[in-house]
Amino acid sequence: MFDSFVMLAGMRTGSNFLEANLNALPGVRCHGELFNPHFIGSKDCTALFGHDLTRREADPLGFLARVRAETRGLSGFRYFHDHDPRVLPAVMEDPRCAKIVLTRNPAESYVSLKIARETGQWKLTDATRLRAATVVFDAAEFEAHLEAAQTFQMQVMRGLQVSGQTAFYLDYEDLSEVEVLNGLARFLGVDGRLSAIDGTLKKQNPQPIRDKVANPDEMAASLARLDCFNLSRTPNFEPRRGAGVPGFVAGGPLLYMPVRGGPEGAVRRWLEGFGGPLAEEFSQKTLRQWKKAHPGHRSFTVLRHPLARAHAGFRDQILTGRLPEIRQALNRVHKLDLPPPDAAGAMEAAAFREAFLGFLRFLRLNLSGQTGLRVSAHFASQGNVLQSMAQIQVPDLVVREERMGEALAYLAAEAGCEAPPVAPEADAGPHPLASIWGRDLEDAARDAYARDYATFGFGCWRA
């Protein structure tokens, strides 16, 4: 089933102990931290299987292939988040490489790491030689440790998901159970079993964590304020989008990467003020050619307040019938009772407002994946759009519509040209947002675009 394995772990998670038990299994060989930036396999070792650090750096996957070829039986190694990043995609995509995921309570691993650095003792084989130390818990340092561990685990999880694989998961506490380690042997497909846990390595600092730190009360207070379960996260179920390159527009040395539903008309007119025809309908190839032909170019996008953007989209895309499938669903499923497009301009203010409020409630469902309709680019969250753009081009400047004049003048100066004046877009009829605004609309927009409000710090749109 498997012809190799990788242990995906971190410092002070018990990886040395797990490696010792794996190596006690007949036909299994774990070679340590093969891709640690400072050594090969184990501390102070700088060469293995004819590869030194320089040769390994030049061809890490070639080195891995050599290790596997030279090893009798099932070959593996330990990989941590700060090891050679070129290696992880290769092993994650290989279904014949077994994945062992080893984790530990991050507070325990952090304190253990601090003690090891303080004492210089990274392994213990003789309990009489234990070097003890009490360390200071640093909240900022721990949060960085926690973020690195969580980011790595999310990367591993996604790699398994997209490749349709699974892993054998172990916690630090599981390593004392021979039955669990023999379950790992069964997962790896080897015949050997352990009769007992390897006794070579001894547990360091077995006392409670409060006894290992000099400031336990400060540690407890710091841990209490952490959102360990990420309860404050706003879930995102929007589908990932393309970068939208065909919609990019260039005028002079400036590249506009529009967020649909923003002030696109005003920005286009501003770009036309530089003289000459606008460059548009880009492909990735022609975009690269444009950038090469315009050294010193600058790129930008413009954000609009979510409520104003939804209002403009409702007015220009829904009432006009430009998005017929959404319009039909709003009438048939969500009971908005929208008039025919040619009669939309005659809607009374109260009817318009009620329909717009219903549309905002629909958007909340649509953006959270609770409808069968696609998410139109005109209504996708702006954060999602910017993330998609960044796959191709990260904008030099993200402009807020209300500060567009001064921001674009600054950007033009950065590109070495004089900016024409900006004529902002008018809030067109039939019913401008200012005439219908209310707290219920604001709350509905915030419910629909919670991530945008949080990401970009949008406040209340005032009438």
N, C-alpha and C positions, 0 to 999 in steps of 0.2 A: 504493500500500500504506500508506504513512505520510504524514500531512500535517503532522507536527511531531516534535520529538525533545526529550529531556532527557538531559543528561550528569550521571550520578549519581557524584559524586566527593568529594574532600575537599581541604583546603588542602595545598599542596606535593605534589600527586600528578601534576603535569604538565598540569593542566586548562587553564592559559593557553596552553600550547603546542598542545594538541589543539584548542582553540578557534581558534587562528590557522590551523591546517591545514584545519579544517572551513570556515572563512570563505574559504579559497583555492579551494574547490570552487564552480564556477558553480551558482547556484540554491540555495545553502545560507547561512543567516545565523544564527550563534549570538550571542545578545545578552548573554552574560556572566552574572553572578550577579544575576538579576532580583529575587531575594527575599532577598538579603543584608539583615539588619536595619539596617545602617548606610548603605547606598547602594543605587542601582538600576543594575545592569549592571556598572559599573566604579567604582573608587575615586573619591570626591568627586563623583560624579554623583548628583544627588538628584531628577531628573525625567526622564521618558521617555514619549513618546507622550501627552502631556497629563496624566500622573499624577505627582504628587509623592509623597513618603513617606507623608504623611497619607492621601491618597486610595488609595494602594496598600494601606495597612494596613486601610482600611475595606472594601475589596473586592478581595482578591488574585486571585480567579478571574476577576473582571471585567477586571482589569488584564491578566491572561494572555490572555484572549480578545481584548482590544484589540491587544496585541502581535502575536498571530497574524494578526489581520485586516489590520494595517498592514504586514506583512512580505511582500514578494514572494518566492515560492519556499518552501523548507522552513525553518520557523522553529524555533529551539530556545534552550535556556539551560542554565546550569550550576546544579546543586542540591547543597548540602552538608548535613550532618546538622543544623547549627544554623540553617538557613534556615526560613522560615515553614512550620510543620508543617501548616497547612491546605492547602498546595499538593500535598504528596506523594501523599495518597490519590487526588486527582483525576487526576494524571498516571499513577499506577500502574494505575488502573482503566481508562484510555483505551487501547484496543488500537491506535488510529491514532497514538498517540504512541510513537515508537521510544525504546527505553531503551539508553543507552550506559553501561556500568559501567566506571569507571576506578579502578584501585587501584595502590598502591605499597607496597613493603616498609615497614611502619609505623615501624621504627627509622629508616630513611632519611628518611621524611616528617617525623618528629618532630624530628630534628636539623636538617633543612632549615628547618623552621618556626622553631626557636630562632635559627638564623642570620639569617633574614629579619627577625625581630623585633629582633635585636641591631643589625643594620646598617640597617634601614629600606628595604632593597632587595628588592622583591618580583618585579620583572621585570628582565631584562638584555638590552639590545639592542646594546650595545657592550662587548666583552670587556675593553677597556682601562679601563672604568669599574667593574670588579668591586670590590665591597667585601667583603673577607674578614674572617672572625671565627672564633675558637675558642670553643665554648660548653661549659657544664658539663651533663653528662647527669644528670638528676634521676629516680631510679627511680620514685617515686610519681607524678610528673608524666607520665612515659612510660606508666605503667600506665593512667592516666586517659585519655590520648590513644588507647591501644590499645583500651580498652573502648568508647570512643565510636565508633571506626572499626568495630569488630566488630559492635556493636549496630546501627549503621546498615546494614551489609552484610546482616545477618540480616533486618532489616526489609525491605530491598529484595528479598532472595531470597524471603521469604514472600509479598510482594506479587505477584511474578511467578508463584509456584506457584499461589496461590489464584485468579488470574485467567487461568491457562493461557497465559501469554506467555513469551517468551524475550527475552534481551538480547544485545547485542554486548559481549563482555568484552575489556578492554584492560588490560595492565599498563604501568607507567611505561616499562619497557624496550622495549615494543612500538612506542613512538611514534617511534622512529628508523627504522622500516621502512616505506618508501613502499608496499610491497605490502600490508601490513596495513591501512594507512589507506585504500588503494583498495578493500580488502575491506569496510571500514566504509562507504564510498560505495556499494558494491553493496548492502549490507544496507539502507541508507537508501532505496535505490531511485532515486538520482539518476544522471544520465548522465555527469556530469563525472568526471574522474580527475586525480590529481596526477602530474606528471612528476618532481617532486622534493619533498623535505620543505621546508616553509616555513623560510626562514633568518632571519626577523626576530628571533625570540627565541633567546638563547644559553643553554646549560646553565650553571647556577650551581654552584659548589663541586663539580667533578667528581672530586675526590680521594677515596680510600677513607674510609669513615666513621670509622675510628679516628683519622685525621688531622684530623678536624673537631671532636673533643671534647677537653677538657682532662683528663678522667679516663677514658681508654679501658679500663683494667683494671677499674675500678668498674662501667663500663657492661657489660663482658663478664660480670662476675659477676652483675649484675642480670638480664641477658637469659637467663643460663643457668638461673636458678631459676624463670623463667616457664614455665607449662604452655601453650606456644604452640599445641599441638595439642589442648588441652582433654582430655588423657588421663584426668584425674581425674574427669571428668563422669560421672555415673550416667545412662545413657540412659533416656528415659521414653517408653514406647510405649503408655501407657494412653490410652484415648479421653477426650476432654474431656467434662465432665459439665455438666448443668444446675445451677443454683444451689441447687436443692432447696427452693425457697420454700414449697411446701405442707407441708413437714415442720417449719417454724419454729414455735416455741411461745412465747407471751408470758404472763407473769404479773406483775401490777403494772406497773412501768415497765421491766421487763427482758425482753429478747428473746433467747431461746435458739435458736441455729442449730446443731442437732445434727450431729455426725459419727456416722453409723450404726455400730453396734458399740461405741460408747462407753457411758458410764454414764447412758443416757437416762432410765431409770426413776428413779434417784436424783435427777436434776436436775428432772424433772417433779414429783416429790413435794416437793422444795424450793420450787419455784415456787408450788405449791398452798398453801404456808404463808403466802403473802402475802394470802390470802383472795380470794374471788371466783373465778369460773370462768376457766380458762385460755383464751386466744385462740389458735386454731390453724386449720389448713386454709386458710392464707393463699393469696391470689393476689398478683401484684405490685401490683395496684390496692388491695386491702384492706391490704396491708402498708404502702403509702404512707399510707393513711388512718389506720392504727394509729399510725404514727410522728408524724403531725401531731397526733393526739389525745393524745399522750404526750410533751410537751416535756420535755427532760432525760432521755429514755430512754437506756438502755445496752444494748449487744448483746454476746453472748459465745458461745464454743464451748468444748468440753472435749475435750482429747486424752487418749488412753489408750495405754499402752505397746503397740507393735505385737504382741508375743507374747501379751499378755493379751487384746488385742482379737481376734486370730485365734482364740484359745482360746474366747472367749465366742461368737464367730460360728459356730465349728464346733459347739459345744454347742447353741446356740439356733436356728441356721438350717439346719445340715446334718443333724445327727442327728435333729432333729424332723421333717424332711421339708418345711420351709417353703420351701426352694429346691429343688424336685424335679428340675429339669433339671440342676443342678450335682451333686446327689446321685447321680443316675443315671449321669452321666458319670464320677464318681469310682469307682463300682462297675464299670462296663462297660469304660471306657478306662484308668483309672488303677489298677484292681484293688485297691481298698481293702477290699472285702468288708464293707461296712457292714450292720449288722442292720436289720430293719424298724424304723420309727420307734417303734412301741409296745414294742419290745424293747431300744431303745438304752439305757434306764436300767439294764439288767442287765449291760452290758458289763463284763468284767473290766478291771482297771486296765492290764494289759499290752496288751490288745487295743485299748483306748481310746487309749493312748499311741502305739501303732504307727500307728493310723489317723490320729491327729492329725498325726504327723510326715509321713505321706503327703500329708495335706491341705496342709500348709505347702509341700511341694515342688510340689504342684499350683498353689498361689497364685503361686509364682515364675513358672511358665509362663503362667498366666492374666494376670498383671499386665504381662508383657512381650509380650503379643499372640501367644503361641505355642499357644493353644488356640482352638477355634472357639466358645467360650462367652463370653457377655457378662461384663463385670466388674460384679459386684453392688455396690451402694452399701455394703453391710456389709463389703466387703473391699477397696474402692478405697483407694489410699494416701491418708493424711490430708492430705498436702500438696496432692494433686490436688483433694480436696474443698474445702480452704480457698481455692484459686485459683478454683474455680467459684463459691463463695459470694461472693467479692470482686467478681464481675461485678454483683451486686445490692447487697450490703452488706458492708463490711469490718467484722469484729467489733471492738468496742472492747477486748476482752480475750480472749486465748487462754489457757485454764486447763489445767493439768496435773491429771489425776485425783487424784494423790497429795497435791496441795496445794489441793484443791477447797474445803475448808471455809473457810480463811482468804482465798482468792482471791475467792470469791463474797461473803463478808462485806464485803470491800473494795469490790467492785463495787456492792453494794447501798447502801453508804454514799455512794459517788460519785453514785448516783441519788437520794439523799436519803431513804432508807428503812431501817428496821431489818431485818436479815436473820434469818430463822428458822434454826435449826441444820440442818446437812447430815448426813443419814444415809447413809454410803457403801454402795455395793452389795456384798453378800456374794458371794464366789466360789462359786457353787452347784455341785452335783454334776452328773453322777455322780462325776466325779473332778476336784477342784479343781486348778488349775495348780500350786499349791505342792506337791502330792503326786506330781506326775509330772515336774516340771521337770528338765531336764538340758541340758548344753552342746550336744548335737545339736539340740534344739528351738530353743535360742537362735540357733544358727548358721543354721538353716533359716529362722527368722523374719527374720534380718538379710539373708539372700539374697533373700527375697521383698520386703522393704520397705527396701531399701538407701537409697532416696531419703529416706524418713521418718527413718531413723536419722541420716543425714547432715544433713538439714534441721533437725530439731528436737533433735539432740543426745542422742537416747535412748541410755542405757547398757544394761548387762545387767540383765534382770529376775531378781531373786534369789528363790530358793525360801525 
